[in-house]
């Protein structure tokens, strides 16, 4: 999940524009992480050492790791370690921005250090450590009006992100979560209510082109128009996500919740009572606006 937060981190640092981020996201599926990017992340090579090896590669038909050993920067054991190491997904986004000339290796080295320090992203060995990291990311990711978001909101958003990755793809970046206290004018919107000891009003809104692409990914079909099947796919995603949330609350906290059928709103106005939040989620194919009210 680190890629999603890293994109937002770069936007907030004014390192790249939203347009540049979208362009980089479009390239992710076809790009592999380079050895130099991984070595910088592991702290085994500096940016200047990577640059030096890249220069040598222009004159020698050898792999990056071979040259690193020849130049005395790395041992064979260190090269093997880098090749076998699990590759954090956010590194790929940084590499693409380097290749596009938006960052230098030195910029990337400094940004990775800042990102890891800010969110305490280091080697995580257990599922509990992973879960704690995600909770921490959400806690510091969105503080609308300088008010920390509730644990209920963190639990809901964590599951939402996991379901987006699972059913739609991991090539998205959440923009800042903001407090929303106005009526929301919709484009094409699906909303649903969770009720019980916890009350949640959730909605996802997008334009037609974004809706077609979102539905195509979810249904694993190539929808060419926004027909009844595409619409049904959007309803099914929100219903599935909220249903899974209810199941989790029942299994993990013995909290029983009920779910209303999804409702469709087109060129309509939705009313949300505070505390409510708006979170735009940027995909290469468009922006999904997710609106949440917790009561």
Secondary structure, DSSP 8 states (H G I E B T S, - for coil): -HHHHHHHHHHHTTSS-HHHHHHHHHHGGG----HHHHHHHTTSS-HHHHHHHHHHHTTS---HHHHHHHTTS--HHHHHHHHHS---THHHHHHHHHHTTSS-HHHHHHHHHHHHHHHT-----SHHHHHHHHHHHHHHH--GGG----HHHHHHHHHHHHHHHHHT-S-EEE---EE--S-EE-SEEEEEEEEESS-EEEEEEE-HHHHHHHHHHHHTS--SS--HHHHHHHHHHHHHHHHHHHHHHHHHH---EEE---EEEES-EE---SSEEEEEEEETTEEEEEEEEE-
